[in-house]
Amino acid sequence: MTITVHRPGELTAADRAAWTALQSKAHLHGSPELGNPFLAPEFALATGHERRGVRIAVVREGGEPAAFFPFQKSVTGVGRAIGLGVSDCQGLVHRPGFRWDGRELLRACGLVVWEFDHLASGQRPFETGATGSFPSPVIDIDEGYETYLGQLRARSPKFTRTTLAKERRLGRDHGAVRYVHDERDPEALATLMGWKSAQYRRTGRSDRFAHPWITALVRRLFHTRTESFAGLLSVLYVADMPVAAHFGLRGERVLACWFPAYDPAYSKYSPGLVLHLRMAEAAAADGIAYLDLGRGQKEYKDSLKTRELTVSEGWVALRHPVALGHRARRAPVRALRNTVLSRPEFFEPADKLLKRMGKIRSLSRD
């Protein structure tokens, strides 16, 4: 086994093709999570344009690529999952049966610690460092949209009936409803990011689009298109006016949901739910096996999901002072956040406080 480390631009076309081939065949070998577009070479290359320290380790056996490990590295050897904070699936993409030692890989990459927060399941050498595991809901559509809709009706008849009725009422009240699965208008993307920023501020959350690198990354991915990967913008229109939109990443078999938002003026029609049903229908027609809704407890995810994947957070570390210091700083923050998120008696008051703070900030800007 040999391990070499490269900057994103140094990766050869042959290596990129081998990486994509490993993802393409993952579902055939019982590891469909490895086909997630956040693990694709296109995501790593795009992130490398916007963030310093992006590297890709290529592991070869018998001279042939056996695994690819994208990561970000600081000058002190602190490593993070690529795009940590926005990436919804992380880990090492490998061929079936591949075995590796997590700490040996870190040494080869010049890392003393590697931190993750959405580690894909099945990454056992990394899972030994996990401090918690969390559900990531999915919508299975591999048997077709009508099958999924039938399952949804059987499980949640009132929810399904009400959502479809709201879509019809939206059309009656405001004009023809039109859905575009792959919208190429950059102005529609700007509208979505504006809605999402307002939502973050309104609910007291940190505005991701206030970070220039995230905005630039999303725009770059919007223009990234290969046979196996695309940044996908989906928009729900009413009388040619956008009322809900979503930007995510499409792989061969997985649509990774990422940034959904809608115009609050139409909230009584639940346009976000309508949009997700339309997305599921169109994705099924494109041969997508499932929509990954991503980690995080949300009512709409619970309503739409068919099952859950598991992702983990934590770190793999060597015995090194820098690694110990990094973990000492990060562990208390993560533990506090997860405690608040997992316990209703803490989460509900905190959520109300954040929303109240969001309203105060909004008034102060006005």
C-alpha positions in Angstrom: 0.0 0.0 0.0 1.3 3.5 -0.9 -0.3 6.8 0.2 0.4 10.1 -1.7 -1.0 13.5 -0.9 -2.0 16.0 -3.5 -3.4 19.5 -3.9 -6.8 19.3 -5.7 -5.4 20.6 -9.0 -2.7 18.0 -9.0 -5.1 15.1 -9.2 -4.8 13.4 -12.6 -7.8 12.8 -14.8 -7.3 9.1 -14.4 -7.4 9.4 -10.6 -10.6 11.5 -10.8 -12.2 8.9 -13.1 -11.1 6.1 -10.7 -12.7 8.0 -7.7 -15.9 8.5 -9.6 -15.9 4.8 -10.6 -15.6 3.8 -6.9 -18.6 5.9 -6.1 -20.6 4.6 -9.0 -20.2 1.0 -7.9 -20.7 1.6 -4.2 -24.4 0.8 -4.2 -23.7 -2.6 -5.8 -21.5 -3.5 -2.9 -23.8 -2.5 -0.1 -22.2 0.9 0.6 -24.6 3.4 -1.1 -23.5 6.2 1.3 -20.2 6.3 -0.5 -22.1 7.5 -3.6 -23.1 10.7 -1.8 -22.1 13.8 -3.9 -20.4 15.4 -0.9 -17.9 12.6 -1.2 -17.4 13.3 -5.0 -14.2 14.7 -6.5 -16.2 17.6 -7.9 -17.1 18.8 -4.4 -13.4 18.4 -3.2 -12.2 20.4 -6.2 -14.7 23.1 -5.8 -14.0 23.5 -2.1 -10.3 23.6 -2.9 -10.9 26.8 -4.9 -12.5 28.5 -1.9 -10.6 27.1 1.1 -6.9 26.9 1.9 -5.3 23.6 2.9 -7.5 21.2 0.9 -5.7 18.0 0.2 -6.5 14.6 -1.2 -4.8 11.4 -0.2 -4.7 8.7 -2.8 -4.2 5.2 -1.5 -2.9 2.6 -4.0 -2.7 -1.1 -3.8 -0.7 -2.8 -6.5 -0.3 0.5 -8.2 -4.1 0.9 -8.6 -6.2 3.5 -6.7 -8.0 1.8 -3.8 -9.2 4.8 -1.8 -9.5 8.6 -1.8 -9.4 10.7 1.3 -10.2 14.5 0.9 -9.4 16.7 3.9 -8.4 20.2 5.0 -5.2 20.8 6.9 -3.8 23.6 9.0 -0.1 24.5 9.3 -0.1 22.8 12.8 -1.4 19.5 11.4 -5.0 20.0 12.5 -7.2 18.3 10.0 -10.9 18.7 9.3 -13.4 17.0 7.0 -13.5 18.8 3.8 -16.0 21.6 4.0 -16.6 21.0 7.7 -19.7 23.0 8.8 -21.4 22.7 5.4 -20.6 19.2 4.2 -23.3 16.7 5.0 -21.3 13.5 4.3 -17.7 12.8 5.1 -15.2 10.0 5.0 -12.9 7.9 2.8 -14.2 6.6 -0.5 -12.8 3.1 -1.1 -13.2 -0.1 -3.0 -15.0 -3.1 -1.6 -13.2 -4.9 1.2 -10.5 -2.2 1.6 -9.0 -2.1 5.1 -7.1 0.8 6.6 -5.7 2.1 9.8 -7.0 5.5 10.7 -3.9 6.7 12.6 -1.6 5.4 9.9 -3.6 7.4 7.4 -3.3 10.5 9.5 0.5 10.1 9.7 0.8 9.7 6.0 -1.3 12.9 5.5 0.8 14.9 8.0 -2.1 15.2 10.4 -2.2 14.9 14.2 -6.0 15.0 14.4 -8.9 14.7 11.9 -12.3 16.1 12.9 -15.6 15.2 11.4 -19.3 15.9 12.0 -21.1 13.9 9.3 -19.1 10.7 9.0 -20.7 8.2 6.7 -21.6 4.8 8.3 -19.3 1.9 7.7 -16.0 3.9 8.3 -14.9 1.7 11.2 -11.3 3.0 11.5 -12.7 6.5 12.0 -15.8 5.5 14.0 -13.6 4.5 16.9 -13.1 8.2 17.5 -16.8 9.1 17.3 -18.3 10.9 20.2 -21.9 10.7 19.0 -24.1 9.3 16.2 -27.2 11.0 14.7 -30.0 10.2 12.3 -30.0 11.5 8.8 -33.5 11.0 7.3 -33.9 9.9 3.7 -36.7 9.6 1.1 -36.5 6.3 -0.8 -37.7 6.6 -4.4 -35.9 3.7 -6.0 -39.2 2.0 -6.6 -40.7 5.1 -8.2 -42.5 8.2 -6.9 -46.0 6.7 -6.9 -44.8 3.9 -4.7 -43.3 6.5 -2.3 -46.5 8.6 -2.4 -48.5 5.5 -1.6 -46.4 4.7 1.4 -46.7 8.3 2.5 -50.5 8.1 2.3 -50.6 4.9 4.2 -48.3 6.2 7.0 -49.5 9.8 7.2 -52.8 10.1 5.4 -53.8 13.5 6.9 -50.4 15.1 6.2 -50.3 13.8 2.6 -53.9 14.9 1.9 -53.4 18.3 3.4 -50.1 19.0 1.6 -51.5 18.1 -1.8 -54.7 20.2 -1.1 -52.5 23.2 -0.2 -50.7 22.9 -3.6 -54.1 23.0 -5.4 -55.2 26.0 -3.3 -52.0 27.8 -4.0 -52.8 27.5 -7.7 -56.4 28.6 -7.3 -55.4 31.7 -5.2 -52.3 32.9 -7.0 -52.1 31.4 -10.5 -50.6 28.4 -12.2 -48.1 26.3 -10.2 -45.0 25.4 -12.2 -42.0 23.3 -11.0 -38.5 23.5 -12.6 -36.3 20.6 -11.4 -33.0 22.0 -12.9 -33.2 25.7 -13.0 -30.2 27.4 -14.7 -31.1 31.0 -13.9 -28.4 32.5 -11.5 -31.0 35.1 -10.4 -33.1 32.3 -9.0 -30.1 31.1 -7.0 -29.6 34.6 -5.6 -33.3 34.7 -4.6 -32.9 31.4 -2.7 -29.8 32.6 -0.9 -31.6 35.8 0.1 -34.5 33.8 1.5 -32.1 31.5 3.4 -30.1 34.4 4.9 -33.3 36.0 6.1 -34.5 32.7 7.6 -31.2 32.3 9.5 -31.4 35.8 10.9 -35.2 35.5 11.6 -34.6 32.3 13.7 -31.4 33.7 15.4 -29.1 31.2 13.6 -25.7 32.0 12.2 -26.1 33.1 8.6 -24.0 30.8 6.5 -24.3 33.1 3.5 -22.6 35.9 5.5 -19.4 33.9 4.9 -18.1 34.8 1.5 -16.4 31.4 1.0 -19.8 29.6 1.4 -21.5 31.9 -1.1 -18.7 31.4 -3.6 -18.7 27.7 -3.1 -22.4 27.4 -3.8 -22.1 29.5 -6.9 -19.2 27.5 -8.1 -21.1 24.2 -7.5 -24.2 25.7 -9.3 -22.0 25.9 -12.4 -20.4 22.4 -11.9 -21.8 19.7 -14.1 -20.4 16.3 -15.1 -22.1 13.1 -16.1 -22.1 11.9 -12.4 -22.4 15.2 -10.5 -24.2 18.5 -10.6 -25.2 21.4 -8.4 -29.0 21.2 -8.7 -31.3 24.2 -8.2 -35.0 23.3 -8.0 -37.7 26.1 -8.0 -41.4 26.1 -7.4 -43.1 29.0 -9.3 -46.6 30.5 -9.0 -47.6 32.7 -11.9 -43.9 32.8 -12.9 -42.9 34.1 -9.4 -40.6 31.9 -7.3 -42.2 30.9 -4.0 -39.9 28.1 -2.9 -36.5 26.8 -3.9 -33.8 24.3 -3.0 -30.1 24.0 -3.9 -28.5 20.6 -3.4 -26.0 18.2 -5.0 -26.9 15.4 -7.4 -24.8 12.2 -7.7 -25.6 9.2 -9.9 -27.9 7.7 -7.3 -28.2 10.2 -4.5 -29.7 13.7 -4.3 -28.2 15.4 -1.2 -30.6 18.1 0.0 -28.7 21.2 1.3 -30.3 24.6 1.2 -34.2 24.7 1.1 -36.1 28.0 1.6 -39.3 29.7 0.6 -41.0 33.1 0.5 -42.7 33.6 4.0 -45.5 35.4 2.3 -46.8 32.0 1.0 -46.1 30.1 4.2 -49.8 29.1 4.8 -49.5 27.0 1.6 -46.5 25.0 2.9 -44.6 25.6 -0.4 -41.5 23.9 1.1 -43.3 20.6 1.5 -44.9 20.9 -2.0 -41.4 21.6 -3.4 -39.9 18.5 -1.7 -42.7 16.3 -3.1 -42.0 17.7 -6.6 -38.3 17.1 -6.1 -38.9 13.5 -5.2 -41.1 12.9 -8.2 -38.6 14.4 -10.7 -35.6 12.8 -9.0 -37.3 9.4 -9.2 -37.8 9.9 -13.0 -34.0 10.7 -13.2 -33.0 7.4 -11.6 -32.2 8.7 -8.2 -32.5 6.1 -5.5 -33.0 8.4 -2.5 -33.0 12.0 -1.3 -30.7 12.5 1.7 -32.4 15.2 3.8 -29.4 15.6 6.1 -28.7 15.4 9.8 -30.9 17.6 12.0 -34.3 17.3 13.6 -36.9 19.1 11.6 -40.7 18.4 11.5 -40.8 18.4 7.7 -38.1 15.7 7.6 -40.0 13.5 10.0 -43.1 13.9 7.9 -41.4 13.0 4.5 -38.8 10.4 5.5 -39.0 6.7 4.7 -36.0 5.7 6.9 -32.8 7.1 8.5 -29.1 6.7 7.8 -26.6 7.3 10.6 -23.8 9.8 10.6 -21.3 10.4 13.4 -19.2 13.2 14.8 -15.9 13.2 16.6 -12.2 13.0 15.7 -9.3 10.6 15.2 -6.1 11.7 16.8 -2.5 10.8 17.5 -0.9 11.3 20.8 0.3 14.9 20.2 0.0 18.1 22.2 -1.7 19.9 19.3 -4.3 17.2 19.0 -5.0 17.2 22.8 -5.4 21.0 22.7 -7.8 20.9 19.7 -10.0 18.3 21.4 -10.0 20.2 24.7 -11.3 23.3 22.9 -13.9 21.6 20.7 -15.3 18.9 22.9 -17.2 21.1 25.5 -18.8 23.2 22.7 -20.0 20.1 20.9 -21.3 18.4 24.0 -23.3 21.5 25.0 -24.8 21.9 21.6 -25.8 18.2 21.3 -27.3 18.2 24.8 -29.5 21.2 23.9 -30.5 19.7 20.5 -31.4 16.3 21.9 -33.5 17.4 24.9 -36.8 19.2 24.3 -36.7 20.8 27.8 -33.5 22.6 26.7 -34.1 23.0 23.0 -37.5 24.6 23.0 -36.5 27.5 25.4 -33.2 28.0 23.4 -35.1 28.0 20.1 -37.6 30.6 21.4 -34.7 32.8 22.6 -32.9 32.6 19.3 -36.0 33.6 17.4 -36.6 36.5 19.8 -33.0 37.6 19.3 -33.5 37.3 15.6 -36.5 39.6 15.7 -34.6 42.2 17.9 -31.7 42.2 15.4 -34.2 42.6 12.5 -35.9 45.6 14.2 -32.5 47.2 15.0 -31.5 47.0 11.3 -34.9 48.5 10.3 
